[in-house]
Amino acid sequence: MPTVLIVDDNRENLYMLEVLLKGHGYSVMTAANGKEALASAMADRPDIVVSDILMPVMDGYSLCRELKKNESLGNIPFVFYTATYTEAQDEALALGLGADRFVIKPQKPEVLVSLIGEVLAGTPTERTAPAGSEQRKDDEFLKDYSETLFRKLDKKIADLERAGIELEREVNERKRVNDELNRLNRTLEERVAERTAQLVEANRGLEKELEWRSRAQEEIDCLNRDLLKRSRALEDTNRELEAFSYSVSHDLRAPLRHITGFAKILMEDCGETLAEGARDCLERISGACRKMDDLINALLKLSEVTRGEMNLTAVDLSAIAREIASSLREADPARHVNFNIARGITVQADTVLMRSVMENLLGNSWKYTRCRENALIEFGIFEQDGQTVCFVRDNGAGFDMRYAEKLFVAFQRLHGTEEYEGKGIGLATVQRIIHRHGGKVWAEGKVEEGATFYFTL
């Protein structure tokens, strides 16, 4: 097992080289300078020496010279491993002293291990001393050694001068920075004092604001409690009105059937004996009864809109609109109406109620475009203030915007029954359904220029 003597004044370097070489099967001796290394080599001769150059007490050059002068140690292979002496003159001096290799730190571990193996195996060095010079004489060594030291000293002095200049610059810069920091600190202290005064004043104002807000919150809480009571009372009243409306509408049917029945009996049994005026009165009675029956049915239908529970699901309004359009065309195939229905309009709503909304809106458009040769009915959506708005538009009879508030009132009509049929509850139904979904509905139109009905959910 070859023994390697490592010489370096840096403990970390010694430790790393020792671990590296032991890991590759070498026995390792260590020394912190040339004097210790020389003593160790005389006491226990190593197989190779790996030495730094710049060390206290005795440097690497002196160690190599002393070893090569010694008859028993002069043939030990010697490798310089340095990070300080890296110039060509440094290497020439080392090889002139008889060194086998001159290696500049750092090197990859595997490269250094391989190089030591080559030296031990006797591989010729790539750089050798000049022919005919086995060992420098003392005066030659001292000359070259002195030149090397003076060169290193000049370089060190130059480095120190540059470092001094940089240090002076750094000191001046630090002084400037400190002056600036002191100025900024004074400014900061002034601003902190100013802001502190402002904060104290703001806190006083905040305390007053909090006191006012506390009183306002108490008033709001009181109003909310009162509003909640009124809301519950209104809900109870609405339920009572709905029940009353349903009951009245239902109970009116019995006497109405009696009137219709007796009028029919009179017409059948006594029609031939009745005067012409009497028969006309009976026919008017029967017609009025039919109209009243239609109104009762409308009331019941309107009441049912707000009575049942809602089942919210994904509703494809586009598909519903196409179904309604197809039904309207089948009911009146002689008409030519162009439907423009946007695809993919889906909402979260009650399917049955939304079908009623679409039937009423599209049915109105179908009815009020009756006098248009090129009738057009559209259904689509757009975004407004971050909310989706659905609309049904037509180019039909339209309406006067002065009377727009009457559109959604039950039994209020802007067109006569002789002109356009209907009971006047369709849009009232639409409004109630949309309100139940938490949305709103409104309309825009011009006489003879069509109408547009909008709704949100």
C-alpha beads as a LAMMPS data file, in Angstrom:
LAMMPS data file: protein, C-alpha beads

457 atoms
456 bonds

1 atom types
1 bond types

-500.0 500.0 xlo xhi
-500.0 500.0 ylo yhi
-500.0 500.0 zlo zhi

Masses

1 110.0

Atoms # bond

1 1 1 0.000 0.000 0.000
2 1 1 1.771 3.250 -1.186
3 1 1 2.216 6.037 1.386
4 1 1 1.457 9.657 0.414
5 1 1 2.818 12.586 2.437
6 1 1 0.423 15.555 2.101
7 1 1 1.838 18.971 3.046
8 1 1 -0.559 21.922 3.389
9 1 1 -1.108 24.590 6.044
10 1 1 -4.861 24.542 5.398
11 1 1 -6.538 21.942 7.635
12 1 1 -9.551 21.609 5.385
13 1 1 -7.361 20.858 2.367
14 1 1 -5.387 18.299 4.385
15 1 1 -8.565 16.583 5.563
16 1 1 -10.174 16.422 2.108
17 1 1 -7.020 15.036 0.445
18 1 1 -6.557 12.530 3.261
19 1 1 -10.157 11.236 2.907
20 1 1 -9.854 11.138 -0.887
21 1 1 -6.601 9.165 -0.974
22 1 1 -7.544 6.778 1.814
23 1 1 -10.725 6.067 -0.126
24 1 1 -8.530 4.939 -3.054
25 1 1 -6.359 2.628 -0.950
26 1 1 -3.421 4.886 -0.057
27 1 1 -1.757 5.243 3.341
28 1 1 -1.581 8.947 4.243
29 1 1 0.834 11.090 6.271
30 1 1 0.160 14.811 6.844
31 1 1 2.199 17.906 7.712
32 1 1 1.279 21.596 8.139
33 1 1 4.538 23.020 6.672
34 1 1 7.809 22.056 5.017
35 1 1 9.755 21.665 8.278
36 1 1 7.209 19.163 9.691
37 1 1 7.113 17.322 6.372
38 1 1 10.905 17.015 6.222
39 1 1 11.021 15.586 9.744
40 1 1 8.180 13.127 8.955
41 1 1 9.901 11.986 5.754
42 1 1 13.187 11.326 7.589
43 1 1 11.390 9.396 10.312
44 1 1 9.136 7.355 8.000
45 1 1 10.028 7.507 4.315
46 1 1 6.893 8.100 2.117
47 1 1 6.428 6.838 -1.447
48 1 1 5.379 10.258 -2.802
49 1 1 5.049 13.854 -1.565
50 1 1 2.136 16.151 -2.545
51 1 1 2.884 19.675 -1.296
52 1 1 1.484 23.190 -1.353
53 1 1 3.984 26.052 -1.965
54 1 1 2.895 28.966 0.226
55 1 1 3.300 27.786 3.850
56 1 1 4.775 29.196 7.095
57 1 1 8.161 28.166 8.580
58 1 1 9.278 26.392 5.371
59 1 1 7.504 26.724 2.017
60 1 1 7.108 24.080 -0.684
61 1 1 10.113 25.186 -2.745
62 1 1 12.458 24.895 0.223
63 1 1 10.977 21.498 1.138
64 1 1 11.537 20.157 -2.376
65 1 1 15.130 21.510 -2.422
66 1 1 15.925 19.937 0.951
67 1 1 14.458 16.568 -0.040
68 1 1 16.301 16.484 -3.360
69 1 1 19.607 17.346 -1.596
70 1 1 19.123 14.423 0.797
71 1 1 20.793 11.215 -0.456
72 1 1 18.190 8.861 1.064
73 1 1 15.131 10.988 0.194
74 1 1 16.165 12.633 -3.074
75 1 1 14.498 10.053 -5.322
76 1 1 11.023 10.380 -3.692
77 1 1 8.525 11.606 -6.364
78 1 1 7.400 15.183 -5.632
79 1 1 4.159 16.860 -6.799
80 1 1 3.449 20.553 -6.276
81 1 1 -0.315 21.287 -5.741
82 1 1 -0.786 25.063 -5.516
83 1 1 -3.397 27.778 -5.910
84 1 1 -1.063 30.751 -5.297
85 1 1 1.996 30.145 -7.511
86 1 1 0.393 29.659 -10.906
87 1 1 2.624 31.469 -13.397
88 1 1 5.072 29.904 -15.899
89 1 1 8.118 31.127 -13.897
90 1 1 6.694 29.448 -10.794
91 1 1 6.360 26.161 -12.614
92 1 1 9.859 26.477 -14.132
93 1 1 11.371 26.953 -10.673
94 1 1 9.465 23.936 -9.345
95 1 1 10.550 21.644 -12.150
96 1 1 14.070 23.015 -11.911
97 1 1 14.156 21.883 -8.294
98 1 1 13.391 18.345 -9.459
99 1 1 9.607 18.203 -8.985
100 1 1 7.750 15.567 -11.031
101 1 1 4.509 17.487 -11.491
102 1 1 3.236 21.036 -11.087
103 1 1 -0.557 20.994 -10.583
104 1 1 -2.767 24.080 -10.116
105 1 1 -5.637 23.912 -7.636
106 1 1 -8.411 22.983 -7.789
107 1 1 -8.516 19.694 -9.697
108 1 1 -11.255 17.107 -9.966
109 1 1 -10.639 14.344 -7.379
110 1 1 -10.406 11.623 -10.028
111 1 1 -7.838 13.666 -11.999
112 1 1 -5.622 14.198 -8.942
113 1 1 -5.809 10.512 -7.943
114 1 1 -4.959 9.450 -11.500
115 1 1 -1.972 11.850 -11.631
116 1 1 -0.555 10.478 -8.353
117 1 1 -0.914 6.969 -9.736
118 1 1 0.951 7.934 -12.900
119 1 1 3.816 9.485 -10.938
120 1 1 4.116 6.423 -8.700
121 1 1 4.039 4.177 -11.766
122 1 1 6.987 6.112 -13.154
123 1 1 5.173 7.812 -16.060
124 1 1 7.540 10.443 -17.518
125 1 1 6.569 14.022 -16.710
126 1 1 5.226 16.265 -19.466
127 1 1 7.414 19.127 -18.278
128 1 1 10.975 18.376 -17.260
129 1 1 13.869 20.416 -16.146
130 1 1 16.255 21.752 -18.783
131 1 1 18.715 19.183 -20.161
132 1 1 21.828 18.762 -18.074
133 1 1 20.394 20.285 -14.896
134 1 1 19.589 17.663 -12.318
135 1 1 19.569 20.000 -9.351
136 1 1 19.973 23.738 -9.048
137 1 1 23.016 25.040 -7.197
138 1 1 22.394 27.064 -4.103
139 1 1 23.144 30.441 -5.702
140 1 1 20.953 29.672 -8.737
141 1 1 18.133 28.511 -6.512
142 1 1 18.425 31.576 -4.297
143 1 1 18.382 33.845 -7.340
144 1 1 15.303 32.236 -8.921
145 1 1 13.654 31.838 -5.519
146 1 1 14.254 35.504 -4.700
147 1 1 12.922 36.602 -8.067
148 1 1 9.822 34.517 -7.519
149 1 1 9.304 35.940 -4.042
150 1 1 9.865 39.515 -5.245
151 1 1 7.435 38.937 -8.127
152 1 1 4.844 37.583 -5.753
153 1 1 5.556 40.436 -3.363
154 1 1 5.132 43.031 -6.136
155 1 1 1.915 41.395 -7.199
156 1 1 0.702 41.270 -3.598
157 1 1 1.586 44.946 -3.126
158 1 1 -0.265 45.813 -6.342
159 1 1 -3.221 43.753 -5.167
160 1 1 -3.109 45.506 -1.805
161 1 1 -2.913 48.916 -3.463
162 1 1 -5.932 48.062 -5.598
163 1 1 -7.667 46.708 -2.537
164 1 1 -6.779 49.901 -0.666
165 1 1 -8.222 52.027 -3.448
166 1 1 -11.352 49.882 -3.498
167 1 1 -11.496 50.030 0.290
168 1 1 -11.206 53.816 0.203
169 1 1 -13.947 53.948 -2.372
170 1 1 -16.064 51.636 -0.266
171 1 1 -15.408 53.745 2.856
172 1 1 -16.366 56.907 0.985
173 1 1 -19.445 55.189 -0.401
174 1 1 -20.378 53.923 3.049
175 1 1 -19.922 57.432 4.437
176 1 1 -22.132 58.807 1.679
177 1 1 -24.709 56.074 2.338
178 1 1 -24.585 56.730 6.084
179 1 1 -25.065 60.459 5.513
180 1 1 -27.995 59.688 3.243
181 1 1 -29.423 57.247 5.799
182 1 1 -29.097 59.865 8.543
183 1 1 -30.884 62.396 6.345
184 1 1 -33.590 59.875 5.547
185 1 1 -33.935 58.972 9.218
186 1 1 -34.414 62.609 10.156
187 1 1 -36.996 62.964 7.370
188 1 1 -38.668 59.752 8.517
189 1 1 -38.804 60.931 12.118
190 1 1 -40.393 64.195 11.013
191 1 1 -42.948 62.321 8.907
192 1 1 -43.657 59.845 11.706
193 1 1 -44.309 62.730 14.085
194 1 1 -46.555 64.377 11.506
195 1 1 -48.384 61.137 10.741
196 1 1 -48.749 60.402 14.451
197 1 1 -50.458 63.735 14.955
198 1 1 -52.690 63.032 11.965
199 1 1 -53.430 59.548 13.308
200 1 1 -54.423 60.935 16.704
201 1 1 -56.793 63.362 15.007
202 1 1 -58.095 60.612 12.739
203 1 1 -58.701 58.371 15.749
204 1 1 -60.806 61.065 17.351
205 1 1 -62.804 61.339 14.166
206 1 1 -63.035 57.539 13.964
207 1 1 -64.357 57.333 17.489
208 1 1 -67.084 59.814 16.576
209 1 1 -67.778 57.894 13.361
210 1 1 -68.014 54.597 15.271
211 1 1 -70.372 56.172 17.781
212 1 1 -72.545 57.489 14.942
213 1 1 -72.403 54.123 13.178
214 1 1 -73.390 52.347 16.375
215 1 1 -76.466 54.541 16.729
216 1 1 -77.229 54.134 13.022
217 1 1 -76.848 50.335 13.335
218 1 1 -79.271 50.292 16.242
219 1 1 -81.756 52.235 14.148
220 1 1 -81.181 49.891 11.197
221 1 1 -81.667 46.833 13.417
222 1 1 -84.894 48.343 14.698
223 1 1 -86.056 49.088 11.154
224 1 1 -85.063 45.573 10.020
225 1 1 -87.078 44.018 12.820
226 1 1 -90.038 46.175 11.865
227 1 1 -89.497 45.341 8.188
228 1 1 -89.354 41.639 8.991
229 1 1 -92.641 41.897 10.860
230 1 1 -94.185 43.791 7.946
231 1 1 -92.767 41.287 5.459
232 1 1 -94.237 38.360 7.365
233 1 1 -97.553 40.180 7.677
234 1 1 -97.459 40.896 3.928
235 1 1 -96.707 37.248 3.181
236 1 1 -99.654 36.204 5.343
237 1 1 -101.854 38.770 3.565
238 1 1 -100.691 37.569 0.151
239 1 1 -101.444 33.979 1.070
240 1 1 -104.867 35.028 2.283
241 1 1 -105.475 36.997 -0.923
242 1 1 -104.370 34.062 -3.037
243 1 1 -106.601 31.707 -1.103
244 1 1 -109.438 34.221 -1.343
245 1 1 -108.889 34.657 -5.078
246 1 1 -108.848 30.912 -5.597
247 1 1 -111.925 30.417 -3.418
248 1 1 -113.890 33.223 -5.086
249 1 1 -112.952 32.055 -8.561
250 1 1 -113.878 28.489 -7.700
251 1 1 -117.147 29.411 -5.953
252 1 1 -118.282 31.721 -8.779
253 1 1 -118.419 28.796 -11.163
254 1 1 -121.476 27.160 -9.546
255 1 1 -123.916 30.119 -9.929
256 1 1 -122.391 30.842 -13.342
257 1 1 -123.187 27.277 -14.494
258 1 1 -126.733 27.741 -13.179
259 1 1 -127.207 30.970 -15.154
260 1 1 -125.773 29.346 -18.292
261 1 1 -127.927 26.242 -17.785
262 1 1 -131.202 28.119 -17.252
263 1 1 -130.498 30.394 -20.234
264 1 1 -129.978 27.311 -22.381
265 1 1 -133.195 25.703 -21.096
266 1 1 -135.160 28.869 -21.915
267 1 1 -133.721 28.974 -25.411
268 1 1 -134.503 25.304 -26.032
269 1 1 -137.994 25.164 -24.439
270 1 1 -139.344 28.609 -25.100
271 1 1 -137.190 29.885 -27.902
272 1 1 -139.955 29.827 -30.514
273 1 1 -142.452 31.654 -28.309
274 1 1 -140.062 34.312 -27.093
275 1 1 -139.959 37.691 -28.725
276 1 1 -136.928 38.481 -30.905
277 1 1 -135.573 40.855 -28.286
278 1 1 -135.881 38.244 -25.525
279 1 1 -133.935 35.659 -27.546
280 1 1 -131.203 38.227 -28.191
281 1 1 -130.995 38.909 -24.445
282 1 1 -130.614 35.219 -23.692
283 1 1 -127.809 34.921 -26.249
284 1 1 -126.078 37.913 -24.685
285 1 1 -126.472 36.312 -21.226
286 1 1 -124.879 33.099 -22.522
287 1 1 -121.993 35.005 -24.152
288 1 1 -121.362 36.999 -20.982
289 1 1 -121.340 33.779 -18.974
290 1 1 -118.754 32.234 -21.317
291 1 1 -116.595 35.370 -21.035
292 1 1 -116.926 35.335 -17.235
293 1 1 -115.966 31.656 -17.208
294 1 1 -112.847 32.496 -19.215
295 1 1 -111.968 35.231 -16.700
296 1 1 -112.468 32.839 -13.785
297 1 1 -110.174 30.309 -15.460
298 1 1 -107.622 33.067 -15.966
299 1 1 -107.823 34.046 -12.289
300 1 1 -107.329 30.437 -11.232
301 1 1 -104.359 30.067 -13.565
302 1 1 -102.781 33.286 -12.259
303 1 1 -103.328 32.142 -8.668
304 1 1 -101.694 28.775 -9.338
305 1 1 -98.488 30.493 -10.508
306 1 1 -97.708 31.722 -6.974
307 1 1 -99.100 28.776 -5.003
308 1 1 -96.962 25.788 -5.995
309 1 1 -93.372 24.999 -4.923
310 1 1 -90.548 25.522 -7.408
311 1 1 -88.143 22.780 -8.517
312 1 1 -84.947 24.431 -9.775
313 1 1 -83.063 22.527 -12.492
314 1 1 -81.075 23.323 -15.634
315 1 1 -83.679 24.510 -18.188
316 1 1 -82.850 24.722 -21.920
317 1 1 -84.877 27.791 -22.937
318 1 1 -83.673 27.511 -26.548
319 1 1 -85.171 24.022 -26.875
320 1 1 -88.444 25.163 -25.271
321 1 1 -88.612 28.152 -27.642
322 1 1 -88.158 25.886 -30.677
323 1 1 -90.932 23.547 -29.442
324 1 1 -93.317 26.488 -28.941
325 1 1 -92.478 27.913 -32.372
326 1 1 -93.191 24.534 -33.965
327 1 1 -96.565 24.306 -32.145
328 1 1 -97.558 27.834 -33.247
329 1 1 -96.778 27.001 -36.885
330 1 1 -98.769 23.777 -36.705
331 1 1 -101.767 25.642 -35.229
332 1 1 -101.712 28.256 -38.028
333 1 1 -99.871 26.800 -41.052
334 1 1 -101.096 29.591 -43.345
335 1 1 -98.858 32.154 -41.627
336 1 1 -95.214 32.695 -42.624
337 1 1 -93.208 33.802 -39.583
338 1 1 -89.415 33.764 -39.372
339 1 1 -88.149 32.603 -35.960
340 1 1 -84.566 33.480 -34.993
341 1 1 -83.811 31.473 -31.823
342 1 1 -80.336 31.538 -30.287
343 1 1 -78.886 28.149 -29.311
344 1 1 -77.623 26.953 -25.963
345 1 1 -79.508 29.352 -23.667
346 1 1 -79.713 27.438 -20.369
347 1 1 -80.825 28.762 -16.955
348 1 1 -81.374 27.421 -13.424
349 1 1 -85.140 27.624 -12.969
350 1 1 -88.426 25.747 -12.636
351 1 1 -89.098 23.997 -15.958
352 1 1 -92.919 24.203 -15.831
353 1 1 -92.969 27.885 -14.875
354 1 1 -90.339 28.879 -17.463
355 1 1 -92.287 27.062 -20.170
356 1 1 -95.280 29.225 -19.197
357 1 1 -93.088 32.364 -19.501
358 1 1 -91.882 31.367 -22.981
359 1 1 -95.402 30.378 -24.128
360 1 1 -96.819 33.746 -23.080
361 1 1 -93.994 35.866 -24.565
362 1 1 -93.689 33.956 -27.852
363 1 1 -97.484 33.632 -28.055
364 1 1 -97.847 37.419 -27.696
365 1 1 -95.265 37.996 -30.436
366 1 1 -97.077 35.521 -32.697
367 1 1 -100.396 37.253 -32.001
368 1 1 -99.182 40.840 -32.487
369 1 1 -97.271 40.122 -35.726
370 1 1 -100.446 38.847 -37.384
371 1 1 -100.637 41.874 -39.710
372 1 1 -96.980 41.649 -40.843
373 1 1 -96.172 39.981 -44.154
374 1 1 -92.519 39.489 -43.148
375 1 1 -93.075 38.709 -39.485
376 1 1 -89.921 38.185 -37.381
377 1 1 -89.701 36.799 -33.842
378 1 1 -86.342 36.589 -32.040
379 1 1 -85.167 34.972 -28.825
380 1 1 -81.644 35.618 -27.499
381 1 1 -79.446 36.843 -24.638
382 1 1 -76.838 39.512 -23.906
383 1 1 -74.686 40.592 -20.954
384 1 1 -75.510 43.783 -19.052
385 1 1 -73.673 44.901 -15.894
386 1 1 -72.355 41.383 -15.374
387 1 1 -75.818 39.808 -15.623
388 1 1 -77.378 37.670 -18.355
389 1 1 -80.494 39.230 -19.902
390 1 1 -82.910 37.152 -22.031
391 1 1 -85.178 38.833 -24.558
392 1 1 -88.053 38.130 -26.963
393 1 1 -88.343 40.644 -29.817
394 1 1 -90.844 41.023 -32.665
395 1 1 -91.685 43.500 -35.430
396 1 1 -95.406 43.496 -34.717
397 1 1 -97.954 46.054 -33.539
398 1 1 -95.780 47.331 -30.649
399 1 1 -97.165 49.683 -27.988
400 1 1 -96.980 53.226 -26.672
401 1 1 -94.290 53.487 -23.958
402 1 1 -96.500 55.921 -22.025
403 1 1 -98.677 52.967 -21.050
404 1 1 -95.865 50.457 -20.450
405 1 1 -96.668 50.191 -16.726
406 1 1 -100.071 48.655 -17.586
407 1 1 -98.528 45.753 -19.518
408 1 1 -97.945 43.548 -16.480
409 1 1 -101.198 44.357 -14.645
410 1 1 -103.816 41.594 -14.741
411 1 1 -106.728 42.246 -17.167
412 1 1 -105.110 45.484 -18.451
413 1 1 -104.897 45.556 -22.244
414 1 1 -103.403 48.087 -24.655
415 1 1 -105.318 46.628 -27.630
416 1 1 -109.014 45.864 -27.905
417 1 1 -110.350 42.290 -27.874
418 1 1 -111.972 42.874 -31.245
419 1 1 -108.500 43.550 -32.682
420 1 1 -106.427 40.979 -30.799
421 1 1 -107.879 38.165 -28.687
422 1 1 -106.767 37.526 -25.109
423 1 1 -107.736 37.776 -21.471
424 1 1 -105.052 40.173 -20.250
425 1 1 -103.263 37.908 -17.748
426 1 1 -100.352 36.548 -19.854
427 1 1 -97.829 39.242 -18.981
428 1 1 -99.044 39.389 -15.368
429 1 1 -98.288 35.664 -15.204
430 1 1 -94.845 36.243 -16.702
431 1 1 -94.065 38.932 -14.140
432 1 1 -95.115 36.777 -11.177
433 1 1 -92.997 33.841 -12.397
434 1 1 -89.930 36.001 -13.003
435 1 1 -90.310 37.635 -9.575
436 1 1 -90.542 34.203 -7.967
437 1 1 -87.155 33.440 -9.521
438 1 1 -85.683 36.614 -8.014
439 1 1 -85.469 38.382 -11.374
440 1 1 -87.103 41.288 -13.116
441 1 1 -88.982 41.829 -16.388
442 1 1 -89.475 44.947 -18.483
443 1 1 -90.464 45.935 -22.019
444 1 1 -89.649 48.442 -24.746
445 1 1 -91.666 49.186 -27.858
446 1 1 -92.994 51.611 -30.427
447 1 1 -96.405 51.668 -32.058
448 1 1 -96.312 49.648 -35.299
449 1 1 -92.557 49.079 -34.887
450 1 1 -92.571 46.011 -32.670
451 1 1 -91.813 45.251 -29.034
452 1 1 -89.046 43.669 -26.964
453 1 1 -89.580 41.959 -23.633
454 1 1 -86.536 41.453 -21.352
455 1 1 -86.139 39.320 -18.257
456 1 1 -83.429 38.225 -15.829
457 1 1 -83.322 35.408 -13.305

Bonds

1 1 1 2
2 1 2 3
3 1 3 4
4 1 4 5
5 1 5 6
6 1 6 7
7 1 7 8
8 1 8 9
9 1 9 10
10 1 10 11
11 1 11 12
12 1 12 13
13 1 13 14
14 1 14 15
15 1 15 16
16 1 16 17
17 1 17 18
18 1 18 19
19 1 19 20
20 1 20 21
21 1 21 22
22 1 22 23
23 1 23 24
24 1 24 25
25 1 25 26
26 1 26 27
27 1 27 28
28 1 28 29
29 1 29 30
30 1 30 31
31 1 31 32
32 1 32 33
33 1 33 34
34 1 34 35
35 1 35 36
36 1 36 37
37 1 37 38
38 1 38 39
39 1 39 40
40 1 40 41
41 1 41 42
42 1 42 43
43 1 43 44
44 1 44 45
45 1 45 46
46 1 46 47
47 1 47 48
48 1 48 49
49 1 49 50
50 1 50 51
51 1 51 52
52 1 52 53
53 1 53 54
54 1 54 55
55 1 55 56
56 1 56 57
57 1 57 58
58 1 58 59
59 1 59 60
60 1 60 61
61 1 61 62
62 1 62 63
63 1 63 64
64 1 64 65
65 1 65 66
66 1 66 67
67 1 67 68
68 1 68 69
69 1 69 70
70 1 70 71
71 1 71 72
72 1 72 73
73 1 73 74
74 1 74 75
75 1 75 76
76 1 76 77
77 1 77 78
78 1 78 79
79 1 79 80
80 1 80 81
81 1 81 82
82 1 82 83
83 1 83 84
84 1 84 85
85 1 85 86
86 1 86 87
87 1 87 88
88 1 88 89
89 1 89 90
90 1 90 91
91 1 91 92
92 1 92 93
93 1 93 94
94 1 94 95
95 1 95 96
96 1 96 97
97 1 97 98
98 1 98 99
99 1 99 100
100 1 100 101
101 1 101 102
102 1 102 103
103 1 103 104
104 1 104 105
105 1 105 106
106 1 106 107
107 1 107 108
108 1 108 109
109 1 109 110
110 1 110 111
111 1 111 112
112 1 112 113
113 1 113 114
114 1 114 115
115 1 115 116
116 1 116 117
117 1 117 118
118 1 118 119
119 1 119 120
120 1 120 121
121 1 121 122
122 1 122 123
123 1 123 124
124 1 124 125
125 1 125 126
126 1 126 127
127 1 127 128
128 1 128 129
129 1 129 130
130 1 130 131
131 1 131 132
132 1 132 133
133 1 133 134
134 1 134 135
135 1 135 136
136 1 136 137
137 1 137 138
138 1 138 139
139 1 139 140
140 1 140 141
141 1 141 142
142 1 142 143
143 1 143 144
144 1 144 145
145 1 145 146
146 1 146 147
147 1 147 148
148 1 148 149
149 1 149 150
150 1 150 151
151 1 151 152
152 1 152 153
153 1 153 154
154 1 154 155
155 1 155 156
156 1 156 157
157 1 157 158
158 1 158 159
159 1 159 160
160 1 160 161
161 1 161 162
162 1 162 163
163 1 163 164
164 1 164 165
165 1 165 166
166 1 166 167
167 1 167 168
168 1 168 169
169 1 169 170
170 1 170 171
171 1 171 172
172 1 172 173
173 1 173 174
174 1 174 175
175 1 175 176
176 1 176 177
177 1 177 178
178 1 178 179
179 1 179 180
180 1 180 181
181 1 181 182
182 1 182 183
183 1 183 184
184 1 184 185
185 1 185 186
186 1 186 187
187 1 187 188
188 1 188 189
189 1 189 190
190 1 190 191
191 1 191 192
192 1 192 193
193 1 193 194
194 1 194 195
195 1 195 196
196 1 196 197
197 1 197 198
198 1 198 199
199 1 199 200
200 1 200 201
201 1 201 202
202 1 202 203
203 1 203 204
204 1 204 205
205 1 205 206
206 1 206 207
207 1 207 208
208 1 208 209
209 1 209 210
210 1 210 211
211 1 211 212
212 1 212 213
213 1 213 214
214 1 214 215
215 1 215 216
216 1 216 217
217 1 217 218
218 1 218 219
219 1 219 220
220 1 220 221
221 1 221 222
222 1 222 223
223 1 223 224
224 1 224 225
225 1 225 226
226 1 226 227
227 1 227 228
228 1 228 229
229 1 229 230
230 1 230 231
231 1 231 232
232 1 232 233
233 1 233 234
234 1 234 235
235 1 235 236
236 1 236 237
237 1 237 238
238 1 238 239
239 1 239 240
240 1 240 241
241 1 241 242
242 1 242 243
243 1 243 244
244 1 244 245
245 1 245 246
246 1 246 247
247 1 247 248
248 1 248 249
249 1 249 250
250 1 250 251
251 1 251 252
252 1 252 253
253 1 253 254
254 1 254 255
255 1 255 256
256 1 256 257
257 1 257 258
258 1 258 259
259 1 259 260
260 1 260 261
261 1 261 262
262 1 262 263
263 1 263 264
264 1 264 265
265 1 265 266
266 1 266 267
267 1 267 268
268 1 268 269
269 1 269 270
270 1 270 271
271 1 271 272
272 1 272 273
273 1 273 274
274 1 274 275
275 1 275 276
276 1 276 277
277 1 277 278
278 1 278 279
279 1 279 280
280 1 280 281
281 1 281 282
282 1 282 283
283 1 283 284
284 1 284 285
285 1 285 286
286 1 286 287
287 1 287 288
288 1 288 289
289 1 289 290
290 1 290 291
291 1 291 292
292 1 292 293
293 1 293 294
294 1 294 295
295 1 295 296
296 1 296 297
297 1 297 298
298 1 298 299
299 1 299 300
300 1 300 301
301 1 301 302
302 1 302 303
303 1 303 304
304 1 304 305
305 1 305 306
306 1 306 307
307 1 307 308
308 1 308 309
309 1 309 310
310 1 310 311
311 1 311 312
312 1 312 313
313 1 313 314
314 1 314 315
315 1 315 316
316 1 316 317
317 1 317 318
318 1 318 319
319 1 319 320
320 1 320 321
321 1 321 322
322 1 322 323
323 1 323 324
324 1 324 325
325 1 325 326
326 1 326 327
327 1 327 328
328 1 328 329
329 1 329 330
330 1 330 331
331 1 331 332
332 1 332 333
333 1 333 334
334 1 334 335
335 1 335 336
336 1 336 337
337 1 337 338
338 1 338 339
339 1 339 340
340 1 340 341
341 1 341 342
342 1 342 343
343 1 343 344
344 1 344 345
345 1 345 346
346 1 346 347
347 1 347 348
348 1 348 349
349 1 349 350
350 1 350 351
351 1 351 352
352 1 352 353
353 1 353 354
354 1 354 355
355 1 355 356
356 1 356 357
357 1 357 358
358 1 358 359
359 1 359 360
360 1 360 361
361 1 361 362
362 1 362 363
363 1 363 364
364 1 364 365
365 1 365 366
366 1 366 367
367 1 367 368
368 1 368 369
369 1 369 370
370 1 370 371
371 1 371 372
372 1 372 373
373 1 373 374
374 1 374 375
375 1 375 376
376 1 376 377
377 1 377 378
378 1 378 379
379 1 379 380
380 1 380 381
381 1 381 382
382 1 382 383
383 1 383 384
384 1 384 385
385 1 385 386
386 1 386 387
387 1 387 388
388 1 388 389
389 1 389 390
390 1 390 391
391 1 391 392
392 1 392 393
393 1 393 394
394 1 394 395
395 1 395 396
396 1 396 397
397 1 397 398
398 1 398 399
399 1 399 400
400 1 400 401
401 1 401 402
402 1 402 403
403 1 403 404
404 1 404 405
405 1 405 406
406 1 406 407
407 1 407 408
408 1 408 409
409 1 409 410
410 1 410 411
411 1 411 412
412 1 412 413
413 1 413 414
414 1 414 415
415 1 415 416
416 1 416 417
417 1 417 418
418 1 418 419
419 1 419 420
420 1 420 421
421 1 421 422
422 1 422 423
423 1 423 424
424 1 424 425
425 1 425 426
426 1 426 427
427 1 427 428
428 1 428 429
429 1 429 430
430 1 430 431
431 1 431 432
432 1 432 433
433 1 433 434
434 1 434 435
435 1 435 436
436 1 436 437
437 1 437 438
438 1 438 439
439 1 439 440
440 1 440 441
441 1 441 442
442 1 442 443
443 1 443 444
444 1 444 445
445 1 445 446
446 1 446 447
447 1 447 448
448 1 448 449
449 1 449 450
450 1 450 451
451 1 451 452
452 1 452 453
453 1 453 454
454 1 454 455
455 1 455 456
456 1 456 457
